[in-house]
Amino acid sequence: MRRDHIYSALSGLLQLLERLLRAWPFVLIGLHLLLPFGVHMRWEYSFVGSYSNKIYTRCDYIGSRGILEDVRHLTPDCPFFVILDSREFR
């Protein structure tokens, strides 16, 4: 009788885990839309020097909160993808 309770509890736990895994993409999308920080992609940039030896002078990024212009703390590197907090650039 005791094994039946253990198997029943284990079955319920596995069903709960399955539901959570099915909802995981929706949780990620919701967090992406609600949180002020997220992944941004370099939209525009300007640089000095040659194309093979760039020194970036301006980096603009686009993400879920719009375009963040002139992100100075990322120059002279200007990575293509970066996690930014949009509250810092208002």
C-alpha positions as a printed Julia matrix, in Angstrom:
90×3 Matrix{Float64}:
  0.0    0.0     0.0
  2.82   2.37    0.8
  4.43   1.89   -2.62
  1.2    2.99   -4.28
  1.43   6.34   -2.44
  5.05   6.81   -3.49
  4.28   6.0    -7.12
  1.25   8.29   -7.05
  3.31  11.16   -5.63
  6.09  10.55   -8.15
  3.56  10.48  -10.98
  2.05  13.79   -9.82
  5.51  15.35   -9.58
  6.4   14.23  -13.1
  3.11  15.61  -14.47
  3.8   18.96  -12.78
  7.3   19.0   -14.28
  5.84  18.28  -17.73
  3.41  21.22  -17.41
  6.21  23.55  -16.32
  8.38  22.51  -19.26
  5.54  23.08  -21.7
  4.95  26.59  -20.32
  8.66  27.51  -20.26
  8.73  29.35  -23.64
  5.75  31.49  -22.59
  7.44  32.32  -19.28
 10.57  33.43  -21.16
  8.57  35.6   -23.57
  6.7   37.18  -20.67
  9.91  37.92  -18.79
 11.46  39.37  -21.93
  8.55  41.79  -22.31
  8.25  42.72  -18.63
 11.84  43.11  -17.48
 13.7   46.35  -18.26
 16.87  44.52  -19.3
 17.41  42.12  -22.12
 19.39  41.16  -25.16
 20.05  43.97  -27.63
 21.64  43.82  -31.06
 23.96  46.47  -32.5
 21.85  48.55  -34.89
 24.16  51.33  -36.05
 27.69  52.39  -35.32
 30.4   54.79  -36.37
 34.13  54.25  -36.2
 37.49  55.76  -37.02
 40.41  53.97  -38.58
 40.38  51.32  -41.25
 37.66  48.72  -41.66
 39.97  45.93  -40.46
 41.19  47.97  -37.46
 38.08  49.77  -36.22
 37.86  52.01  -33.17
 34.16  52.52  -32.5
 33.06  56.01  -31.53
 29.29  55.44  -31.32
 27.12  52.34  -30.79
 23.32  52.2   -31.11
 21.41  49.08  -30.08
 17.92  47.77  -30.76
 15.99  45.49  -28.42
 12.58  44.88  -26.89
 12.47  48.42  -25.47
 13.33  50.19  -28.71
 16.57  51.76  -29.87
 19.16  52.75  -27.29
 21.34  55.44  -28.81
 24.97  56.25  -28.11
 25.76  53.53  -25.56
 29.11  55.01  -24.52
 30.31  52.44  -21.97
 30.59  49.81  -24.73
 32.95  51.77  -26.97
 35.57  51.02  -28.33
 34.44  47.34  -28.53
 30.74  47.55  -29.52
 29.8   43.85  -29.28
 27.14  42.66  -31.73
 24.87  41.24  -28.97
 24.82  42.6   -25.43
 22.53  42.57  -22.38
 21.52  46.14  -21.52
 19.28  47.75  -18.92
 17.05  50.22  -20.77
 16.53  52.3   -17.61
 20.12  53.57  -17.87
 19.49  55.21  -21.23
 16.32  57.24  -20.7
